[in-house]
Amino acid sequence: MDFLENLNPMQRKAVEITEGPQLIIAGAGSGKTRVITYKIAHIILTKKVPPWRIFAATFTNKAANEMKERVIRLLDLPGDVKLNISTFHSLCAGLLRKEAHKLGLTPHYSIVDEKDQLALIKDCLRLLEIPKEVCQPSCCQNLINFAKINMQTPENMDLGGLFNLQDIIPKAYELYQKRLRESDAADFEDLIWYIVKLLKEDGETRRFYQEKYHYILVDEYQDTNLLQYELIRILAGAHGNLCVVGDEDQSIYSWRGAQMSNILDFPEHFKGTEIIKLEQNYRSTGAILKAADCVIARNQERIGKTLWSERPFGDPLFLISAMTEVDEAKTVVETILQMHHLCRIPLNDIAIFYRQNSLSRAFEEEIRHRRINYRIVGGVRFYDRAEVKDLLAYLKSAVNPNNSIALQRIINVPARGIGDKSLQKLLLIGREKNLTLFQTLEHVISENLLPAKTHSCVAKFAADLKRWNKAVQEESPFLLLRRIIEETEYIESLGDPHGIDVISRKENIQELQNSIQDFFNRNPDSILEDYFETLALTAPVDEMQGNGDCLSLMTLHCAKGLEFDTVFIVGMEEPIFPSLRALEETGNLEEERRLFYVGITRAKNRLFLSCAESRMFHGSRSWNLPSMFLEEIPTELLQKWDARRYDWPGMDMPKGKLRRI
């Protein structure tokens, strides 16, 4: 059977072209994941290419796993087949473990997540005696990350018009990199940059990987940055078999370095490019698609396409006009309850989107008041909780005692008599002797440089680290973690065992143990570094699974790549959306419009847009005009919504008086 029969004509054309550069413009809901997976299967089947010679880049682990499962089902492959479908960071993290010795790292190097990165930058600024009033650590972090994705070193980084930071950021950047190196660690952007530098400088290594990855596919190409572009340019340099899939109308991440020019200029970057447009939408009703097209057509920076669907035209877009943010929340939540109870729409299939996180408060309060199960996508992650990060730092220190970042976090957690003054003395000695923190511990012990009481505490801690490091090779990760918890008396250090906060933290610790047990049950041949890597590279969207039937709340940026039966986009007012702050910083109204377009096209059957006449904003009440984006939707597509009505189109509900819920 020809498995390509399941594709529409344009999808099939996109799949069957395998050689040379290809640009697939895939509109929202047009089946781009299907095209990529079928293309991989087609290359394996018709070209007789071993699966490991294909690399497909995605932007989330969730998307990568979905693609792998689809390819395996299409070709009836064994479940353990090697498919190189992953995020850029995951690919490069794996390559870096293999090539670490060429880059001055060890195969046991640690990946520093964003929170640990910020903590290290704070420490660097403190060492440089730069107060927060002069340079905020978060600002320094963003500037360093931007420099890295633009392949800029401390010597040649471009700070634009930030003249007041010209003498500060390069020094902080240089010290930060030094501290990373000393800890045998790399941050997210280093993962890709190290590999790009290696491929540029080492011809033998470059030829090896160009030959290994003979076909390269990239999903969400409009979201790639300069560093990612450079990686795929080099990998595809010898054969030119590069297929990118994306939608310039969904380019919404310039603030984190994405360059829409990568997709707009692709035919210029790769001569002989074949361009294919996927315009048939399988997700949304005709009304939703028409509204989306009317909005995005106002943008100038686009290749251009028109989405169409064989689905019915469906309901109009419903407009909720409220007096205040409290009224808005009540109306939205009341409507959600009606749909859930009377229309049998699962909460999982309903979402509330907003332009900025602060808008969620009123909705969360009403949702909790109505006892609705919900989740905040992209909120505080489980693995960012203090007790979880503490115990992960213990495991990282056990694997690699020279990881000074992890070691500094736990050196006095729980308290063991190595206070801030002692730690600062240790760090000073380490800097003078050019030693890692662990090497410093050994040095001060052997040289007897500390007071007797502190010496005893440091010696015991160093002995514990050595014992745990040895146990890494002898015990399962689950048993090692349990040993560390018991020997450090970590749980006892939390305080009153009957306190609500302590009970919650103990539950989190138990859940961490479950996570480790589950990971190694599913990946029996893995090592702890693999577990750390999986955690470090997990995106908020990847964590949406397994939460039961609950309502989703998220920013519009987090909504990218998702879909729901019913969507509420709230806070549709000036200056919230488009965001005045974003416009002042970038002047890019078109990206704000693309963000609205993304929100619209997440909805399958119903879309609600809500605004309030007045809203508490930054501590004071303001009276706002409706968003300019509402005026860009044809009036015939909009209908005012009254939550008290019960006979709205598309609902299969009994006639009669509606009982208030």
N, C-alpha and C positions, 0 to 999 in steps of 0.2 A: 504494500500500500504506500502511496506517495503521501508522506506525512505533511508535505507542504500544502496539500489541499485545504488544510485548516486555516490558511492565511488568505487575506484579501489580496487583490492584484498588486497593490503598491507594497504591502508587507512582503509578498513573495518576491517581488523584484529586488527589494532591499536585501533579502536573505540570500538570493542566488548570486549576487555579485560578491565574489570573495577576494579578488586580487586588486591591488592598488588602493589609493585613498578614496574613502567614501564618507560623505556627510549626509546623515539621515536626520532630517528635521521632523521631529516627532511631537505633534501637538498633544495637549493634555488628554489623557484617556484614550490614546490612539493605539495602545498595545505595544509600546516600545520594549517592555520586558520580554514579551512574547517574541518580538523580532530578534532581539539579542540572543535569547536562548535557542531559538530555531536556527539562527545563523551559526552558532557554535556547533550545534548538532549536525547541521548541513556540512560544515567544514570537516568534521570528524568522519562523517559517513561517506561523503563523495570524494574528498581529497585524501582519505586514508591517513589523516594527520593524527598522531598520538595526542590525547587530550592535554598532556602536560606542555605541549608546544604552543598552546593558545593561552593568552592572558587577557582576561576581561576585567576592567576596573569599574567598580561601583563606588558609591559614596556612603553606604551603610552596610554593616554586617548582615542586617535583615535582608536587604536586596541581594547580597551575594549568596546567602544561603538559599533564598528562594530560587535564584537562577540555577544553582547547583542541582537542587532537587528536580527542577524541571528538565534539565539536560539528562539527568540520570533516568528519569521516567521516559523521556522521548526515545532514548537509545537502549533502554533496558540494560544500563550499565551496572556493574557491582557497586554497592554503596560506598566502598572504600576507594573508589577510583580517584586518582589525583587530578583535580580540576583547579586550575589557577584562576579562580574567580574570587576577587577580594577587593577591599579598598586599597587605594594607593599606599596608605600608611601600613596596612597589614603586609602587603607585598614587600615593601622596603624594610619593614621590621624583620621579616624572615631573611631577606638577602643580607641584611646587616649582620645577623647572627653568623651567617656563613662567611662573610667577608670582613668580619670585625678586625682581624689581625692586620688587614691592609690599611685600616683607618685609625689605628691606635686604641681600639677598644678590645674588650674580651667578649667571647660568646655569651657571657653571663651579664652583659650590660643591662642596665635598668632603663625603663621608659618613664620619664617624669611627666606626670599628668599636669593639667592646667593649674590646679590648686597648689601642688608641690612646686611648680615652676614659679608661681607668684610668691610663695614663701621664700624661695631661694633668692629671687630678685629683691625682695624686701631686705634680706640679709646683706646682699651685695650693696644696696644703697646705704644701709646702716654703716657698713665697713668703709664706704667712701665718704661718710659723714654728710650725706645729702638728705635734708629733712623732707618730710612729706609735703610741706608747703611749697617746696621748690619743684619737686617731681613726685607725683603719685606713682606708687609701685605698679598699679594696673595700667597706667599710661605707658610706663617704661616697658611693661610686658607686651603691650600691643605694638609698640614701636619696634621692639626686638623681633617679634614674630613677623611683622610686615617686612622687616629687613631680610629675614631669612627666606620668605617665600619669593622675594625679589632678588635673592642670591647676593645680598650685600653683606660685606664684612664690617667689623667695627671701623675699619679704616676708610671704607668708601660708602657708608650708609647715607641715604638721603633723608633728611628730616624736614624737607620742604621749608615752610615758613616758621618752624619752631626754633627761632634763633636763640631763645633763652635756654634751650636744652642741648645746643650744639656741643658743648664741652662736657655734658653729663652723660647722655645716653651711650655714646661710644665707649666710655670708660666702664659703665655698668654692664654693657653688652660683653666687653672683653673679659671682665672679671667673672661674669655669669658663665661664659663658655669655659673658663679656666676651672671653675668650681664643678661644672658638669663633668669635665674630663677627669678631674681628681676623683669623682664619685663613680667613674666608669658608667656614665649615664648619658642619655640623649633625650631631648624633648621631641614633641610631635613633628615639628618642622625639620629638625635634624635628621629624622629617619629618611626623609626623601632627599634632603640636600646632600647628605653623606654619600648616598648612592649615586646621585647625579654627578658629584665631584669625582667619584671613583670611576664612573663610566667615561667621563671626559678625559681623565688623566691616564687611565690604564687601558691601553688598546687591547690587550689580551682579554681582560675581563669584559670589556665592551663587546668584543666580537663573540664571546661565549654567550652572553645574554641576548644579543641580537639573533644569534642562531637558535637559541633555546626558544625564544618567544617569536615564532615565525608569523603569527597572526595576533594582532592587538585590537581589542575593542574597548571603547570607553563610553560608559553611560553618563548622562547628565553633563555633557561636555561644556555646556554654558557655565558651569560652576567651577571649572578648572582655573587654577592660578598659574603664574609664570613658571613656578618650580615644577608643577605637574606637567605642564606643556613641554618643558624641557626634557623631562624624563621620557615621555612617550615619543618625542621627536628623536631622541637618541636611540631608543629601543627599536623604532621602526625605520631607522636610517638606512639599514642595509637592504631591506626588502620592500618597504613602502606599503605593506599590507596593514593599513590602519583604517579602522572603521569607527567613527565617532557618532554618537546619537545624542541629540539634545534639542532644546527649544529656547531660542533667544528670548521669547516672551516670558520665560520663567527664570530669567537670570536675576536673582535677588540677593546675592551675597557679595557685592562689591566691597562692603564694609569689612569683610574678612579676607579680602585679597583676590576674589574671583574676577577674572577679566573676560567680559563678554566679547571682547575683540577676538578671543581665541576661536569662537564659533563663527563670528561674522567674517573673519579674515581667513578661515580655514582653506578655502580654495586658493588663496594667494600663498599660504604657507606650504601647501602640498599640491604641486602642479598636477593637473590631470584628474582632479577630484570629480567624482560622480555625485550629483546631488539628487536626493530622493525626499519627497515630502509625504508624511503620513498625516492625513487630515480627517480621516473617518474616526469619530469619537464613539467609544463604546460605553462611556460612563454616564454622561449627563443627558437630561432632557433637552429638547430643542430650545425652550425658553432660556434655560441657563446658558446654553452655548451662544445663543444670539446676544444675550447680555454681555457675555465675556468678549465676544468679537467686537461689539460696539465700543466697549471700553478700551481694549488693547489697540484698536485701529487708530487711536489718537497718537500713539507713539511713532516716532520717526526712525529710531534705531532698531530696525527689524528686517528680517529677510522676507517675512510676509507669508501668510497662509490663512485659509478659512476653514474652520472646523465645521463638520456636518455630521449628522447622526440619522440612523434609521429608526431611532426611538421616537415615541410620541412627543408632541410639543410640550405637554405637561402643564403644571401649575405655573402661574406667574411668580415673580419674586415678591416676597412679602416684606413690607416696610413697617417696622415698629417705631413709632414716635412716642417717646416717654417724656415726662416732666423732669425727672431726675434720674441719677444712676441707680437709685434704689427702686424706683418704679420700673426702670428698664430691666433690672435683674428679676423683679417679681414677674413681669410679663413674659420674659424669656423662659424662666423656669416653669411657670404655669403652663406655657405652651408645650414645653418638653414633656411635662407630666401627662398632658392630654394625649400627645402622640404616643407615648410609651404605654399608657394604660388602655386607651381607646382604639388606637391604631395598631397596637402590638409591635411597635418599632422598638427593637432592643436598644438599651442605653448605649451599648457599644457602637451603634450605628448613628449616633448623634454627637455633634461636636460644637463647642463654642470657641471661636477664634477672636483674638484681639491684637491690636497693633503693639501694645506694650504690656509688660507683666503686671504693672500696678492696677490695670483695669480689672483684674480677676477678683479683687477683694470683695466687691459688692456681690458678685455672682457666687463666690465661695460661701459667703455668709448665708445667702438665700438657699443655696443648695444644701448646706448643712442643716439649716432650719427645717427644710422639707425632707430631711433624712434620705437624701439621694446618694448613692455610691458614685464617687467620681475620682478622677486622677488628674494631676497636673503633669502634662507631658513637657519634659525639659526642666522640671523643677529640681528640688534637691534630690540627688540620686542616692540610692542605698549605699553605694560604694564611696560616697563623699562624707558619710557620717563619721564623726570623730573616732568612735570605738572601732569601726571597721577599718578606717585608715591606719589607726594605731597598730592593729593586729596584722594588717597587710605589711606595714613597715617592719614589724618583727620578722615576718617571713622573708621579706626582701633582704633584711640584714643577715638572716641565717644563710640564705643562698649566696650572698655577696657581702661580707662584713665591711668591705671598702666602699659601700654605698653610703657616703657621708650624709646624703639628704635624708634617707630613711633612718639612719642611725641617730642623727641629731633630733629627729622627732621623738624617739623612744628612749633616749639616754636617761631621762628622768621621769618616764611614764611607764608604770606607776612610780611615785617618788622613791628614790633609792639613795638619797644623799648626794646626788650630783646636781646641785642647783645651778642657777643662771651664772653666778660668779665663777663657779668651777668650770662650767661649760665654756664661758668666754675665755678663760685662761687656757683651756685645752685648744680652742680654736686659734688663739694667738700663737701658741707653740707650734701648732700644725702649719700655720702660714709661714712662720719663720723657718721651719725645717722642711717645708714643702711636703708635708705628710697628709695622708687621709686622716679622718677622725679616728678610725680604728688603729691605724699605725701610730697615731699620737697616743692613744690609750696604752699601747704596748711600750712606747718610748718612755712615758712618764712613770710607768710601773718599774721598768728596768733601771731607770735613772733615779728613782725615788724622789720625784720632784713635787709631790703633793703632801699636804698634812696627813698624819696617820689615819684619821677617820675617813677622809676623802679617798686616800690611797686604797684603803680596804674596800670601799664601795666600788671604785673603778676596777680594781683587780677582780672582784667577784663578777662584775658585769662583763668584763673581757673574757673571763673563763666561761661564762654562760654562752656568750656569742660563739666561742670556739666549739663548745659542746653541741650547740644547735647546728652549727655549720657542718659538723661531722654527721649529725643525725639526718641531714638532708639526703645523704646517700644511703642511709640505713632504714629510714622509716617512711611511711606514706605521708604525703602532705597533711592529710587529716589528722593523723596521730601526732605529727610534729606540731601542728597548731594547738592541739589539745595539751601537749606537753608544755608549750610556751605559756598558755593561759594558766595552767596549774602552777608552774614554777615561778612565774612572775606575780601570782596571786592577783591577776588583773581584775577579775570579777569582784573580788573582795574589796579592791581599791575604789570601786565605783560608789560605795556608800551604802545607805540603808537598803537592804535587799527587798524591802516591802514598798519602797518608794516607787511612784508611777514611772518617773524618769529612768530609774535604775532597772525596773522590770522591762521597760521598752528597750533599753540598751542591751540587756541580757538576751532579749529575743533577737535583736540584730546580730549579736555574736553567734547565737545558735544558727541563725539563717546564713551567716558567713560560713560556718562549718558545713551546713547543708550544701551551700554553693560549691565548696571545694570537693566534697564527696561526690556530688552530682557530676562536676566537670571531669573528674578522673575516672568515674564509672563510664562516662561516655567517650573519654579519650585515654584509654589505659596506657598508651605508650608515651603520653605527654610528660613533661617535667614542669616544675613550678614556674619557670620562665614563660612557658606557653600560657599558663593561667594568667600571669600578670599582664602579658601582652594582650590577651583577649579582653581583660577588664579595661586596660588603658585605652583600647581602640574602639570601645563600645559607645555608640551615639545614643542620645535620648530616645530616638524613634525605635531603636533596637530593644528598648526596655518596655515597650507597650504590650508585649505578649503576656498572657497568663494572669491578667488582673481581674478576671471575671467580668460580668456585665456591669459596666460603669460608664458614666458620661465622661467625655474627654474635654479638657480645657487646655488651650495652648496658644502661643503667639502664632501669627501668620507665618513667620519664618519656620517654625517647627512643623507646620501643616504640610510643607512641601513633601510630595511623594505619597501622601495618604489620601483616602477617600472615605466618605460617609454618606449614608442615605440622606441625612438632613444636616445642614450646616447653618449656624448662626454667626454672622460677622457683626460684632458689637462695637460700640464707640465710633460710629461712622460720623464723626464731627471734625470740624476745623478747631484747633490745630493738631488734633490727635492723628487723623488719617486723611490726607497725607500728613506725615509727621513733620511738624515745623522744625524740630531739632535736626532731623535727617536732611531736610532741605537746606537749612542754614549751613550744615557741615559739608554737604556734597553738591547742593544745587540740582540734584538729580530727581526731578519729578517723575521721569519715566520709570525709574526703578520702583518708586512708590506705587505707580500704576501697575507695574508688573506684579507687585506683591498682592494688590487687590485682585488681579487676574488669577493668580495662583489660588487665592482664597475662594473665588467664585467657582473655579473648575474642580474643586474638591467635592462638590455636592453632586450627588446622583439624581435625586428626585425633588428636593425642596431646598430653597435657599431663603433665609431670613436676614435682613439687614436692619440693624437697630441704631437709633441715636437718641440722645437726651438733650432737652433744651438747656439744662444746667447740670453741672457736675462738679464735685469736689476734686480739685486738681492742684497738686502741690500745696495742700493745706488750706486752700481758700476756694470758695465757690465761684465758678465762672459760667457765663452764659455763652453758649457756642452756636455757631451756624452749622447746618448739615454739611457733610463732606461734599466737596466739589465732584467727587467720583459718583455720587448718587445722581447728579445732573447728567452724567455721561451715559446713563442707562435710559433707553427710550421709555417714555411714560406709559406706553401700552404694555410694557413688560412688568410694571410695578403695581402692586395692589396694597393699600393700607391694611394692616392686620389688627384685628381685635381678638384677643385671647378668649373672649367670652363666646365667640361664635362656635358652632359645632358642625356646620355643614360645608366646610371648605372643600374644594375640589380634591378628588383622589382619596378621600377618607371613606372607608367602609364602616359606617357607624349607624346605629339605630336612630331613627327619627324620634324626636321628643325633646323634652327638657334636659339640658345638660346638667348633670350633678357636678357641683364644684368639687375639685379634688383637694 
